[in-house]
Every structure is written in C-alpha cells, then in structure tokens.
Amino acid sequence: RLSADEFVKGGLTLEETIRFAQMLEEAGVDCLHVSCGNFASIHRFVPPIYFKHGYFTYLAEEIKKAVNIPVIAVGAISEPEHANWLIEQGKADFVAMGRALIADPHLPNKARSGKLEEIRPCIRCNEGCINRFFKGWTMRCATNPQCGRELDYAEIPPAKKPSKVLIAGGGPCGMEAAIISAKRGHSVILCEKEGELGGLLRDVVVPDYKYDIKRLLNYLKYMVYHMDNIEIRLNTEVTPELVKEISPDIVFVAAGSRDFIPHFPGSERPNVVSGIEVYAGRQEVGQKIVVAGGGVLGCETAIMLAKQGKEVTVVEKLDTIAYDVEPLTQMTLKEMMAENNVKIITGAAVDSVVDEGVVIIDRELNKTILPMDNLVVALGRQPNKEVVERLMGTAPQVIPIGDCVEAGDIADCIQQAFVYAVR
C-alpha cells in the first residue's frame, strides 16, 4: 500500500495505477473517475486547444480492462459523437464533460433531440472558466456570454417593439449580434462585404488544432442561415447610401479589424510580410524566418513554420512570450516552441530591415543583425474605425461593436455583441 505522501508525489507507472484501481475496487469503491496530472502539468489535465480531444481517455480504457466496476473517462471530450464512440468502443462506461457544458448547458438535450449543429462549442481557450477560477473571479465563457451572468441574462427577453436591424460585418461579432437580435424578434439584415461569412475566424482555423474554432465558425453560420428573420447579403458593403435605402432602426457596426505592419526603416521591403497572411497560407516565405511579436499569433505562426522545417526566431520586446493568453495556453505554447526548436529573443524589438537581415535593438540600445529570408510581422491589429465614422448618424441608433472599437479576442467580440443585442 502507498502512503499518502508517496501517492501525492506521483511517478506511478500505468501498471501501478491499474493495480491501485484494483485495490480500490477490492476496498468497495463503486465507480472510478479516471484523470491525471498535477500542478506541474496542469496545462495537460485542463488541456488547451493544442491537445487532441480525449487526451488521456486511454487511461480510463486501460483501467476498465482491469476492473469490474464502472469507469468514467474525462479530458477534452466536448462532442456527443465522440462521447458515444468512447462508450460504444468499450473504452469507458460513462463520459464526464466540464467545459463543454459551460459553453452549452443544453448540450445533452440538443444531442438527444438530434440538434447537433445547434450546440455552442467550447473552444478550449480556458480564458473564462479555469483562468478566472484561479483568480477567484466569477466564471465566464468565451462562447457562452450567459455563463456567470444568469441573474441578468438567463433568458433572452423578447423585444417590446420589434425593429429593423442592419448589421455591417459578418464575422463572429456580427453573427452573434444577428442571432440574438433575431431571437428577440427583430427583423435582421446581415451584410458582409466579402463572399463568405466568418471574418478573421476563416483565417485562424487553418492548423488542425484549431478544429474547435472551426466548430464555432460552423455553429454561428448554421444559426444565422437557419433563422427565418435573418436576411444575409454577401458581397455587400454597408455604406451610408445603403443605410438610407434600407432605413433600419438600429445599425450594429461589426466591421472588425485589419492586420498592419508599422512603419520602420525597411518595412516596405518585399521580404517583410504579414503574420496573418503567412498563418492563413496566403503568403510564401523562405527558410530562415524572424517573427516580430511574441503574442499568440507570433507564437503559433512560428510553430507552424518550424514544423515545416524552417529556422525560426521570435523577437519580443517584453520579457515573456504568449503574454496575451491565459497561463495554461501560455505554458503549452512555450512547450511547443521548445519542442520545435524555435529560438526566442525577449527584451528586444525590430529596429530596421537591411540587406543583411533584420536589425533588432535591446533595452540598452545594443543592435544586432539577424540574417533572414523573411521578417514575419505579428504585432497586433488595428480597428476599422473609419467604417464606424462613416456610418455614425445614418440611423436612429448606430452601435459599434467588437474589433472595430478595439481589437480583441473571440470572447470580447461575442460578449459585446450579445450584451448590446439584448439591451
């Protein structure tokens, strides 16, 4: 038998863990819920989006083979089809879901009634749930703006006076505003200047590990296309003239943000390219790459390029990288960068680009030239405020929401769209 100290220290092999499970069964335990990890590996037992679904369900499977009592599997199981498959294959008797039920508490009933497309997915960002929990804050959810606000938003109230709502922009913010406005009984016209809904989400779902973001995109598109009181107009830019023609009561401006490359000596050179263009696969780059910016876009782009066999260096002016995500995601990104041999330089910024490469400068004003084929710039986004300015005053109410106010993340966009549409 293990002492409490020995058990807490961990280090058990799978065989030892199986024997421990058998001991629990012999002692009269009725059911085993199988998880793993400790605070040193917390990014693995609350796995962010970079880990596969069902990340450690293999443990439940092995223990189930060795005991005769029910076994519960857990670990990034967020789709009913996956849960059913695990049980059908005999890998577990029950499946536990945590974050998936925060994102959509009605998941079981929607699954039971065959409404799988209407399940609002968890994107495993950990921002609203586990991150806020560790801070002692009330829980939130990036994709479920009602979570933690049930006193105010448990029910979406019908509009006292149905209105005509025009939405400029078909990204996640615009689609969420359209869905909530339509649920309240308003007549909605959703305009998107491009030929497809999704906005920036379409660019960030390229890597395989962004499967959950793709699920969110598909969910939002499904909802807007299947609501009778939403009219969708693609390839349609909202102009003052169009607003006058439609004559809406309310205009939501969800024009999003745009990528930008700040001006510095050499920034106009053809080997200086946009991070999002590289990430989305629209821009080819050479073998030796320097990424300017160590936020999530810079880190993910660096990892993607390193996996292609390229030599990648990330330059970040702060003392750490992945500073714009919660700690578990940050831990995972740092681990992935180390595994893929991405070099990291912190406390330095891009000074200029010259024939020999990119010149970086540290806080002591020391300059270093890094040879490179391409400088990939991932230094944030700029709000499309000029669209807001152009449309202000064109309707009784013009309400800017999302990235065109201030560039943020998915949670910012969806929360803001929901709250303004409810109000």
Solvent accessible surface area in square Angstrom, and as a share of the most:
residue,aa,sasa,rsa
1,R,249,0.91
2,L,75,0.37
3,S,57,0.37
4,A,80,0.62
5,D,102,0.53
6,E,90,0.41
7,F,93,0.39
8,V,118,0.68
9,K,164,0.70
10,G,35,0.34
11,G,80,0.77
12,L,56,0.28
13,T,70,0.40
14,L,57,0.28
15,E,124,0.55
16,E,85,0.38
17,T,40,0.23
18,I,33,0.17
19,R,113,0.41
20,F,52,0.22
21,A,5,0.04
22,Q,53,0.23
23,M,43,0.19
24,L,54,0.27
25,E,43,0.19
26,E,124,0.56
27,A,82,0.63
28,G,54,0.52
29,V,53,0.31
30,D,118,0.61
31,C,49,0.29
32,L,15,0.08
33,H,108,0.48
34,V,14,0.08
35,S,60,0.39
36,C,56,0.33
37,G,51,0.49
38,N,80,0.41
39,F,157,0.65
40,A,86,0.66
41,S,29,0.18
42,I,13,0.07
43,H,11,0.05
44,R,74,0.27
45,F,63,0.26
46,V,23,0.13
47,P,2,0.01
48,P,1,0.01
49,I,14,0.07
50,Y,28,0.11
51,F,22,0.09
52,K,166,0.70
53,H,43,0.19
54,G,12,0.11
55,Y,72,0.27
56,F,5,0.02
57,T,12,0.07
58,Y,120,0.46
59,L,24,0.12
60,A,0,0.00
61,E,39,0.17
62,E,51,0.23
63,I,7,0.03
64,K,55,0.23
65,K,143,0.61
66,A,32,0.25
67,V,11,0.06
68,N,144,0.74
69,I,30,0.15
70,P,52,0.33
71,V,0,0.00
72,I,37,0.19
73,A,1,0.01
74,V,33,0.19
75,G,4,0.04
76,A,12,0.09
77,I,6,0.03
78,S,5,0.04
79,E,32,0.14
80,P,15,0.09
81,E,92,0.41
82,H,39,0.17
83,A,11,0.09
84,N,86,0.44
85,W,116,0.41
86,L,2,0.01
87,I,76,0.39
88,E,133,0.60
89,Q,103,0.46
90,G,37,0.36
91,K,39,0.17
92,A,2,0.01
93,D,52,0.27
94,F,110,0.46
95,V,33,0.19
96,A,25,0.19
97,M,41,0.18
98,G,47,0.45
99,R,36,0.13
100,A,5,0.04
101,L,62,0.31
102,I,39,0.20
103,A,2,0.01
104,D,5,0.03
105,P,82,0.51
106,H,109,0.49
107,L,7,0.03
108,P,62,0.39
109,N,88,0.45
110,K,45,0.19
111,A,30,0.23
112,R,188,0.69
113,S,71,0.46
114,G,54,0.52
115,K,99,0.42
116,L,68,0.34
117,E,91,0.41
118,E,52,0.23
119,I,10,0.05
120,R,23,0.08
121,P,3,0.02
122,C,12,0.07
123,I,10,0.05
124,R,9,0.03
125,C,36,0.22
126,N,1,0.01
127,E,48,0.21
128,G,8,0.08
129,C,16,0.09
130,I,30,0.15
131,N,15,0.08
132,R,52,0.19
133,F,129,0.54
134,F,96,0.40
135,K,105,0.45
136,G,69,0.66
137,W,137,0.48
138,T,87,0.50
139,M,75,0.33
140,R,53,0.19
141,C,15,0.09
142,A,6,0.04
143,T,1,0.00
144,N,10,0.05
145,P,2,0.01
146,Q,48,0.21
147,C,12,0.07
148,G,33,0.31
149,R,59,0.21
150,E,93,0.42
151,L,185,0.92
152,D,111,0.58
153,Y,21,0.08
154,A,54,0.42
155,E,140,0.63
156,I,44,0.22
157,P,56,0.35
158,P,107,0.67
159,A,17,0.13
160,K,210,0.89
161,K,162,0.69
162,P,90,0.57
163,S,22,0.14
164,K,77,0.33
165,V,1,0.01
166,L,0,0.00
167,I,0,0.00
168,A,7,0.06
169,G,14,0.14
170,G,0,0.00
171,G,11,0.10
172,P,16,0.10
173,C,8,0.05
174,G,0,0.00
175,M,0,0.00
176,E,0,0.00
177,A,0,0.00
178,A,0,0.00
179,I,0,0.00
180,I,2,0.01
181,S,1,0.01
182,A,6,0.04
183,K,96,0.41
184,R,32,0.12
185,G,39,0.38
186,H,14,0.06
187,S,60,0.39
188,V,2,0.01
189,I,15,0.08
190,L,0,0.00
191,C,1,0.00
192,E,13,0.06
193,K,129,0.55
194,E,77,0.35
195,G,46,0.45
196,E,79,0.35
197,L,1,0.01
198,G,0,0.00
199,G,29,0.28
200,L,60,0.30
201,L,6,0.03
202,R,63,0.23
203,D,24,0.12
204,V,27,0.16
205,V,17,0.10
206,V,76,0.43
207,P,18,0.11
208,D,138,0.71
209,Y,42,0.16
210,K,20,0.09
211,Y,97,0.37
212,D,1,0.00
213,I,12,0.06
214,K,88,0.37
215,R,34,0.12
216,L,0,0.00
217,L,11,0.06
218,N,83,0.43
219,Y,12,0.05
220,L,0,0.00
221,K,45,0.19
222,Y,60,0.23
223,M,22,0.10
224,V,1,0.00
225,Y,111,0.42
226,H,116,0.52
227,M,37,0.16
228,D,155,0.80
229,N,53,0.27
230,I,17,0.09
231,E,80,0.36
232,I,38,0.20
233,R,72,0.26
234,L,58,0.29
235,N,114,0.59
236,T,31,0.18
237,E,91,0.41
238,V,6,0.04
239,T,43,0.25
240,P,41,0.26
241,E,124,0.56
242,L,23,0.11
243,V,1,0.01
244,K,171,0.72
245,E,132,0.59
246,I,14,0.07
247,S,79,0.51
248,P,5,0.03
249,D,61,0.31
250,I,25,0.13
251,V,0,0.00
252,F,5,0.02
253,V,0,0.00
254,A,9,0.07
255,A,28,0.21
256,G,23,0.22
257,S,16,0.10
258,R,98,0.36
259,D,33,0.17
260,F,57,0.24
261,I,63,0.32
262,P,41,0.26
263,H,164,0.73
264,F,22,0.09
265,P,89,0.56
266,G,10,0.10
267,S,16,0.10
268,E,134,0.60
269,R,80,0.29
270,P,130,0.82
271,N,42,0.22
272,V,12,0.07
273,V,10,0.06
274,S,19,0.12
275,G,0,0.00
276,I,10,0.05
277,E,58,0.26
278,V,5,0.03
279,Y,1,0.00
280,A,17,0.13
281,G,55,0.53
282,R,136,0.49
283,Q,67,0.30
284,E,149,0.67
285,V,21,0.12
286,G,25,0.24
287,Q,101,0.45
288,K,69,0.29
289,I,1,0.01
290,V,3,0.02
291,V,0,0.00
292,A,3,0.03
293,G,3,0.03
294,G,0,0.00
295,G,7,0.07
296,V,44,0.26
297,L,40,0.20
298,G,0,0.00
299,C,0,0.00
300,E,6,0.02
301,T,0,0.00
302,A,0,0.00
303,I,1,0.01
304,M,34,0.15
305,L,3,0.02
306,A,14,0.11
307,K,123,0.52
308,Q,108,0.48
309,G,51,0.49
310,K,41,0.17
311,E,101,0.45
312,V,4,0.02
313,T,18,0.10
314,V,0,0.00
315,V,4,0.02
316,E,7,0.03
317,K,132,0.56
318,L,73,0.36
319,D,105,0.54
320,T,47,0.27
321,I,4,0.02
322,A,0,0.00
323,Y,101,0.39
324,D,74,0.38
325,V,33,0.19
326,E,4,0.02
327,P,71,0.45
328,L,4,0.02
329,T,11,0.06
330,Q,35,0.16
331,M,66,0.29
332,T,2,0.01
333,L,0,0.00
334,K,85,0.36
335,E,51,0.23
336,M,23,0.10
337,M,0,0.00
338,A,74,0.57
339,E,115,0.52
340,N,35,0.18
341,N,132,0.68
342,V,12,0.07
343,K,119,0.50
344,I,67,0.34
345,I,38,0.19
346,T,56,0.32
347,G,12,0.11
348,A,5,0.04
349,A,37,0.29
350,V,30,0.17
351,D,41,0.21
352,S,11,0.07
353,V,5,0.03
354,V,48,0.28
355,D,123,0.64
356,E,113,0.51
357,G,2,0.02
358,V,0,0.00
359,V,13,0.08
360,I,10,0.05
361,I,39,0.20
362,D,45,0.23
363,R,141,0.51
364,E,128,0.57
365,L,135,0.67
366,N,85,0.43
367,K,122,0.52
368,T,71,0.41
369,I,82,0.41
370,L,25,0.12
371,P,82,0.52
372,M,21,0.10
373,D,66,0.34
374,N,15,0.08
375,L,0,0.00
376,V,0,0.00
377,V,1,0.01
378,A,8,0.06
379,L,80,0.40
380,G,39,0.37
381,R,58,0.21
382,Q,71,0.31
383,P,30,0.19
384,N,20,0.10
385,K,105,0.44
386,E,77,0.35
387,V,27,0.15
388,V,18,0.10
389,E,128,0.57
390,R,97,0.35
391,L,0,0.00
392,M,101,0.45
393,G,72,0.69
394,T,43,0.25
395,A,17,0.13
396,P,113,0.71
397,Q,95,0.42
398,V,18,0.10
399,I,32,0.16
400,P,39,0.25
401,I,0,0.00
402,G,6,0.06
403,D,16,0.08
404,C,1,0.01
405,V,61,0.35
406,E,131,0.59
407,A,39,0.30
408,G,41,0.39
409,D,73,0.38
410,I,30,0.15
411,A,20,0.15
412,D,75,0.39
413,C,10,0.06
414,I,0,0.00
415,Q,25,0.11
416,Q,60,0.27
417,A,0,0.00
418,F,2,0.01
419,V,21,0.12
420,Y,93,0.35
421,A,5,0.04
422,V,13,0.08
423,R,200,0.73
